[in-house]
Amino acid sequence: MCMKHLVIFFFIPVRHRKKKKGELPDKVFVTRRSVLTELFEISHIRTIYHIFVAILIVFSLNTILYDVLEKGTFSMNFGMIQWAFGKFPKVMAMWVVMQGSTLLVVYPAFYYWSLYRNPKNAGVLDIVWICGVIIYQLGFLSIPIMYLVENNLPPASSIIIATEQTRLLMKSHAFIRENTAKVMYRKKNDDDSETCPDFSKYLYFLFSPTLVYRDNYPRTLTISWRYVVTNFLQVLACLFYTYYIFERFCVPVFQNFNREHITPRGFILSVFGCMMPGTLVLFIGFFAILHSWLNAFAEMLRFGDRLFYKDWWNSTTFSNYYRTWNVVVHDWLYTYIYKDVCKLIGRNNRPGAMACVFIISAVFHEYIITCTFKFFYPVLFVMFAGGGFGFIFLTDKGSNRSWNVFMWVALFIGNGMLMCLYSMEFYARQNCPPKTDNFLDYFIPRSWFCDLPSSSLPSASM
């Protein structure tokens, strides 16, 4: 009986039980377009998009003219992109393994558990099922990490594996959570097909741009392949945009990192120098992933609900910013973390539930950064779970538009610090000798203890 209660609490969504008064609402999917898709129909907003396109063209012309006039050649060398996405066949190999395990392990295991579970063997099968889920998730977390370290994958290749690993883990958890209720509350005369969704529904969910499982989603009637191609081209353009920003504003500043950068003067100048490019990278990443990439897949799959973000740029409170910046991840955290914690500690303890959400989110954000750069430097975790969480209460009552200015100033400073500190540590590990040769080197910030004089620095290229 204890095991049954455990399964019911942790694996059964509230929407499958009788609703009680005051319970938190469920995520509802409806057909709607993305915010920017609607805003781009306004000529004034479309002009802002054209300005960013013009800046990309100017960046490209600047690079071409620099090569022709200064070097006397026209090479269009994108060495940084080639390096960042290096060893791509190994990336695809690991992606196939992760995708295959999600398809060929999670669904068959759930299917057979739901098929053979009955009142006589429920206790034993439930224990086996829960232990199997935990073992699978631990293995799914650990094996890609070992693969990244063993093959020493470059940053962009590493972030692909880390983000896909996180996405698939969240998807499999959502599928298990939402469908366990059907098995637990199955009656004797229920058809087995009603307790376990068809494989086609599970397959659609794995590729659809949402992390919250439903058997059915609102669908559009047609597919505009022109719209799909346009969005993928925008992702490609954003990749080159990011390349130009790092090539012009980041690499020249930090590639020869030495003790001179550690001084308060050098650090402050570096942070303020990174604010504009860091925030531009934020814009580009948002547009490339949350708008273009997700809309491309939504169009191909005729996925109707395309509210992947809201008008976060108008936020006057940080709580609204976190809810609207990334609706896809927020929906998962709200559905499977926040609501569970509220059931556990009581809905009145809102700060406690929010703290759990922030800690889990910050841990996985830092996990992805650690996998990307191959060192543990929890700047993002401290800023996310510390300052970011504190700003929620500082701006909680903010309704005046001046709080929107405060939010933007905080974002500029925060992005500048993130770009500066992670760039310093990355290039310190290129230029400065380690303090220790053992496992602790992954955790000791080399930028804090760099004793390499500027005269002995190599000419770094990446």
SEKEVEX-464493 format. One record per residue (C-alpha): residue number from 1; x, y, z. Coordinates in steps of 0.2 Angstrom, whole numbers, plus 2048, in hexadecimal, padded with zeros to 3 digits. Each point is the difference from the previous one (the first is absolute). Layout:
BEGIN
PT num   u   v   w
PT NUM   X   Y   Z
...
# end
This chain:
BEGIN
PT num   u   v   w
PT   1 800 800 800
PT   2 80E 80C 804
PT   3 808 7FD 7EF
PT   4 7EF 803 7F8
PT   5 7FF 811 809
PT   6 811 804 7FA
PT   7 7FC 7FC 7EE
PT   8 7F0 80A 801
PT   9 808 80F 808
PT  10 810 802 7F4
PT  11 7FA 7F8 7F0
PT  12 7ED 805 7FF
PT  13 7FC 811 7FA
PT  14 7F2 809 809
PT  15 7F5 802 7F0
PT  16 7FD 7ED 800
PT  17 7F8 801 811
PT  18 7F1 809 807
PT  19 804 812 801
PT  20 7FF 808 810
PT  21 7FB 813 803
PT  22 80F 80B 7FF
PT  23 80C 7F4 7F6
PT  24 80C 807 7F4
PT  25 7FA 800 7EE
PT  26 807 7F5 7F2
PT  27 809 805 7F0
PT  28 7F3 802 7F2
PT  29 806 7FF 7EE
PT  30 7F6 80B 7F4
PT  31 804 805 7EE
PT  32 80A 810 800
PT  33 80E 809 7F7
PT  34 811 805 807
PT  35 801 812 807
PT  36 80D 806 7F3
PT  37 7F6 7F8 7F2
PT  38 7F2 80B 804
PT  39 80B 80F 803
PT  40 809 7FF 7F0
PT  41 7F0 804 7F7
PT  42 802 811 807
PT  43 80B 80A 7F4
PT  44 809 80A 80E
PT  45 805 7EF 809
PT  46 805 7F8 7EF
PT  47 80C 80F 7FE
PT  48 809 7FB 810
PT  49 802 7EF 7F9
PT  50 807 808 7F0
PT  51 80D 80A 80A
PT  52 807 7F0 808
PT  53 801 7F8 7EE
PT  54 809 810 7FB
PT  55 80C 7FF 80E
PT  56 804 7EE 7FB
PT  57 804 805 7EF
PT  58 80B 80E 806
PT  59 809 7F3 80B
PT  60 803 7F5 7F1
PT  61 806 80F 7F5
PT  62 80C 805 80E
PT  63 808 7EF 801
PT  64 802 7FF 7ED
PT  65 807 811 7FE
PT  66 80C 7FD 80F
PT  67 806 7F0 7F7
PT  68 802 809 7EF
PT  69 808 810 806
PT  70 80B 7FA 80F
PT  71 804 7EE 7FB
PT  72 7FF 802 7ED
PT  73 7F5 7F0 7FF
PT  74 7EE 7FC 7FF
PT  75 7FF 7F0 80B
PT  76 7F0 801 80A
PT  77 808 7F6 80D
PT  78 7F3 7F9 80D
PT  79 80D 7F7 80A
PT  80 7F7 803 810
PT  81 7F0 7F8 7FA
PT  82 809 7F1 7F9
PT  83 809 7FE 811
PT  84 7F1 803 80B
PT  85 7F6 7F3 7F6
PT  86 80E 7F4 7FE
PT  87 7FF 7ED 802
PT  88 7EE 801 7FA
PT  89 7FE 7EE 7FB
PT  90 803 7FB 812
PT  91 7F3 80C 805
PT  92 7F3 7F8 7F4
PT  93 805 7EF 806
PT  94 7FC 804 812
PT  95 7F0 809 7FB
PT  96 7FB 7F0 7F7
PT  97 804 7F6 810
PT  98 7F6 80C 80B
PT  99 7F1 801 7F4
PT 100 800 7ED 7FE
PT 101 800 7FD 813
PT 102 7F2 80C 802
PT 103 7F6 7F7 7F2
PT 104 805 7EE 803
PT 105 802 800 813
PT 106 7F3 80C 808
PT 107 7F1 7FC 7F5
PT 108 802 7EC 800
PT 109 803 800 813
PT 110 7F1 80B 804
PT 111 7F5 7F5 7F4
PT 112 805 7F0 808
PT 113 7FE 807 811
PT 114 7EE 806 7FC
PT 115 7FC 7F0 7F7
PT 116 805 7F3 80E
PT 117 7FC 80B 80F
PT 118 7F0 7F9 80A
PT 119 7FA 801 812
PT 120 809 7F0 804
PT 121 812 805 7FB
PT 122 7FE 813 801
PT 123 80C 802 80F
PT 124 80E 7F7 7F8
PT 125 7FE 807 7EF
PT 126 7FF 812 806
PT 127 810 7FE 80A
PT 128 809 7F8 7F1
PT 129 7F9 80E 7F5
PT 130 805 80F 80B
PT 131 812 7F8 803
PT 132 801 7FE 7ED
PT 133 7FB 812 7FD
PT 134 80D 806 80C
PT 135 80E 7F5 7F9
PT 136 7FC 805 7EE
PT 137 800 813 805
PT 138 811 7FE 809
PT 139 807 7F7 7F1
PT 140 7F9 80D 7F4
PT 141 808 80E 80A
PT 142 811 7F7 802
PT 143 804 7F8 7F0
PT 144 800 810 7F5
PT 145 80B 809 80D
PT 146 80D 7F2 7FF
PT 147 7FF 800 7ED
PT 148 803 813 7FF
PT 149 80F 7FF 80B
PT 150 807 7F1 7F8
PT 151 7FF 808 7EE
PT 152 804 811 806
PT 153 7F2 808 7F5
PT 154 802 813 7FC
PT 155 7F3 80C 808
PT 156 7F2 800 7F2
PT 157 801 7EE 7FE
PT 158 7FF 7FD 813
PT 159 7F1 80C 802
PT 160 7F6 7F6 7F3
PT 161 802 7F0 80A
PT 162 7FD 808 811
PT 163 7F0 809 7FA
PT 164 7F9 7F1 7F7
PT 165 804 7F5 80F
PT 166 7F6 80C 80B
PT 167 7F2 802 7F4
PT 168 7FE 7ED 7FE
PT 169 801 7FD 812
PT 170 7F2 80D 803
PT 171 7F6 7F9 7F2
PT 172 801 7EE 807
PT 173 7FC 806 812
PT 174 7F1 809 7F9
PT 175 7F9 7F1 7F7
PT 176 802 7F5 80F
PT 177 7F8 80C 80C
PT 178 7F1 803 7F5
PT 179 7FC 7EE 7FB
PT 180 803 7F8 811
PT 181 7EF 806 806
PT 182 7F7 7F6 7F2
PT 183 809 7F0 806
PT 184 7FD 803 813
PT 185 7EE 804 7FE
PT 186 7FC 7F3 7F2
PT 187 7F0 7F5 803
PT 188 7FF 7EE 7FC
PT 189 7F5 803 7F0
PT 190 80C 80D 7F9
PT 191 808 7FD 7F0
PT 192 813 7FF 801
PT 193 802 80D 7F1
PT 194 7F7 80D 80C
PT 195 80E 7FF 80D
PT 196 80F 801 7F5
PT 197 800 80C 7F1
PT 198 804 7FB 7EF
PT 199 812 800 7FB
PT 200 7FC 80D 7F3
PT 201 7FA 80C 80D
PT 202 810 7FE 80A
PT 203 80B 802 7F1
PT 204 7F7 810 7FB
PT 205 802 807 812
PT 206 813 7FD 7FF
PT 207 802 80B 7F1
PT 208 7F2 80D 804
PT 209 806 811 807
PT 210 7F9 7FD 811
PT 211 805 7F7 810
PT 212 7EF 7FD 808
PT 213 7F8 7F0 7FA
PT 214 7EE 7FE 7F9
PT 215 7F9 7F2 7F5
PT 216 7FA 80E 7F4
PT 217 805 811 7FC
PT 218 7F7 80E 7F5
PT 219 806 7FE 7EE
PT 220 800 80C 7F2
PT 221 7F9 7FA 7EF
PT 222 80F 803 7F4
PT 223 813 801 800
PT 224 809 80F 7F8
PT 225 811 7FA 7FB
PT 226 805 811 7FB
PT 227 7FD 805 812
PT 228 80A 7F1 806
PT 229 80F 805 7F5
PT 230 7FF 812 805
PT 231 801 7FB 812
PT 232 80F 7F5 7FE
PT 233 809 80D 7F6
PT 234 7FD 80C 80E
PT 235 808 7F3 80C
PT 236 80F 7FF 7F4
PT 237 801 813 7FF
PT 238 800 801 813
PT 239 80F 7F4 801
PT 240 80A 80C 7F5
PT 241 7FA 80F 80A
PT 242 807 7F7 810
PT 243 810 7FC 7F7
PT 244 803 812 7FB
PT 245 7FC 806 812
PT 246 80C 7F4 808
PT 247 80D 803 7F2
PT 248 800 813 802
PT 249 7FB 803 812
PT 250 805 7F1 80A
PT 251 810 7F7 7F9
PT 252 80B 810 7FE
PT 253 7FD 805 812
PT 254 802 7EF 809
PT 255 80B 7F5 7F5
PT 256 810 807 808
PT 257 7F9 7FF 812
PT 258 80D 803 80D
PT 259 802 807 812
PT 260 7FC 812 7F9
PT 261 7EE 7FA 7FE
PT 262 7FE 7FC 812
PT 263 802 812 807
PT 264 7F0 809 805
PT 265 803 80C 7F2
PT 266 802 7F3 7F3
PT 267 7F1 7F6 806
PT 268 7F4 80F 800
PT 269 805 806 7EF
PT 270 7FE 7EE 7F9
PT 271 7EF 7FE 808
PT 272 7F9 810 7F9
PT 273 809 7FC 7EF
PT 274 7F6 7F0 800
PT 275 7EF 807 804
PT 276 7FB 804 7EE
PT 277 806 7F1 7F7
PT 278 7FA 7F5 80F
PT 279 7EE 807 7FE
PT 280 801 7FE 7ED
PT 281 804 7EE 803
PT 282 7F1 7FF 80B
PT 283 7F5 807 7F3
PT 284 807 7F5 7F2
PT 285 7FF 7F0 80A
PT 286 7EE 804 805
PT 287 7FB 804 7EE
PT 288 809 7F1 7F9
PT 289 7FA 7F3 80C
PT 290 7F0 805 808
PT 291 7F9 808 7F0
PT 292 808 7FA 7F0
PT 293 805 7EE 805
PT 294 7F0 7FC 809
PT 295 7F5 808 7F3
PT 296 808 7F6 7F2
PT 297 7FC 7EF 809
PT 298 7EF 806 805
PT 299 7FC 804 7EE
PT 300 807 7EF 7FA
PT 301 7F6 7F7 80D
PT 302 7F1 80B 7FE
PT 303 801 804 813
PT 304 7F3 80D 803
PT 305 805 808 811
PT 306 80F 80B 7FC
PT 307 801 80A 80F
PT 308 812 7FC 804
PT 309 803 810 809
PT 310 7F6 810 804
PT 311 804 812 800
PT 312 80E 7FE 80D
PT 313 808 811 7FA
PT 314 7F1 809 808
PT 315 802 7F9 811
PT 316 801 80B 80F
PT 317 803 7F2 80C
PT 318 80D 7F2 800
PT 319 7F2 7F3 804
PT 320 7F7 805 7F0
PT 321 810 7FF 7F6
PT 322 804 7EF 806
PT 323 7EE 7FA 7FC
PT 324 800 808 7EE
PT 325 812 7FE 7FA
PT 326 800 7ED 7FC
PT 327 7EE 7FA 802
PT 328 805 7EE 7FA
PT 329 80B 7FD 80F
PT 330 7F5 80A 80B
PT 331 7F1 7F5 7FD
PT 332 80B 7F0 804
PT 333 806 808 810
PT 334 7EF 806 805
PT 335 7F7 7EF 7FC
PT 336 80C 7F4 807
PT 337 80A 809 80D
PT 338 7F7 80F 807
PT 339 7EF 7F7 801
PT 340 808 7F1 809
PT 341 809 80B 80C
PT 342 7F0 80A 804
PT 343 7F7 7EF 803
PT 344 80F 7FB 80C
PT 345 802 810 80A
PT 346 7F0 809 7FD
PT 347 7FB 80D 7F4
PT 348 801 80E 80C
PT 349 813 7FD 801
PT 350 803 808 7EF
PT 351 812 805 803
PT 352 805 7EF 804
PT 353 7F9 7F9 7F0
PT 354 807 80D 7F6
PT 355 811 7FD 808
PT 356 800 7EE 7FB
PT 357 7FB 805 7EE
PT 358 80F 80C 800
PT 359 80C 7F4 807
PT 360 7FC 7F2 7F4
PT 361 800 80C 7F1
PT 362 811 808 806
PT 363 808 7EF 802
PT 364 7FB 7FA 7EE
PT 365 805 811 7F9
PT 366 811 7FE 808
PT 367 801 7EE 7FC
PT 368 7FF 805 7ED
PT 369 80D 80D 802
PT 370 80C 7F4 809
PT 371 7FE 7F3 7F2
PT 372 803 80D 7F3
PT 373 810 808 807
PT 374 806 7F0 80A
PT 375 803 80A 810
PT 376 7F5 804 80F
PT 377 7FE 812 803
PT 378 7EF 803 807
PT 379 7FE 813 7FB
PT 380 7EF 7FD 7F8
PT 381 7FA 7F5 80F
PT 382 804 80E 80C
PT 383 7F8 80E 7F6
PT 384 7F1 7F5 7FB
PT 385 7FC 7F8 811
PT 386 807 80F 80A
PT 387 7FE 811 7F8
PT 388 7F3 7FB 7F4
PT 389 7F5 7F8 80E
PT 390 802 80F 80B
PT 391 7FB 80C 7F2
PT 392 7EF 7F7 800
PT 393 7FC 807 811
PT 394 808 811 7FD
PT 395 7F6 803 7F1
PT 396 7F0 7F6 805
PT 397 7F5 810 802
PT 398 808 809 7F1
PT 399 7F2 807 7F4
PT 400 808 810 7FB
PT 401 809 800 7EF
PT 402 810 806 809
PT 403 802 7EE 806
PT 404 801 7FA 7EE
PT 405 80F 80B 7FF
PT 406 807 7F8 810
PT 407 7FD 7EF 7F8
PT 408 80A 804 7F0
PT 409 80E 808 80A
PT 410 802 7F0 80B
PT 411 7FF 7F5 7F0
PT 412 80E 80B 7F8
PT 413 80B 7FF 80F
PT 414 7FC 7ED 803
PT 415 804 7FB 7EE
PT 416 810 80B 800
PT 417 806 7F7 810
PT 418 7FC 7EF 7F9
PT 419 809 803 7EF
PT 420 80F 808 809
PT 421 802 7F3 80E
PT 422 7FE 7F0 7F5
PT 423 80B 807 7F2
PT 424 80D 804 80D
PT 425 800 7EF 807
PT 426 7FF 7F8 7EF
PT 427 810 809 7FA
PT 428 808 7FE 811
PT 429 7FF 7ED 7FD
PT 430 808 803 7EF
PT 431 80F 80B 806
PT 432 803 7FD 812
PT 433 807 7F0 808
PT 434 7F5 7F6 80C
PT 435 802 801 813
PT 436 7FE 7ED 801
PT 437 801 7F1 7F4
PT 438 7F2 7F6 808
PT 439 7ED 801 7FF
PT 440 7FF 810 80A
PT 441 806 80A 7F1
PT 442 7EE 7FF 7F9
PT 443 7FA 80A 810
PT 444 80E 80C 804
PT 445 7FE 810 7F6
PT 446 810 803 7F6
PT 447 7FC 812 7FD
PT 448 802 803 812
PT 449 811 7FA 802
PT 450 808 803 7EF
PT 451 812 804 802
PT 452 805 801 7EE
PT 453 808 811 7FB
PT 454 7FA 808 7F1
PT 455 811 7FF 7F7
PT 456 7FF 7ED 800
PT 457 7EE 7FE 7F9
PT 458 7FE 7F6 7F0
PT 459 7F7 807 7F2
PT 460 7EF 7F7 802
PT 461 7F5 7FE 7F1
PT 462 7F0 7FA 809
# end
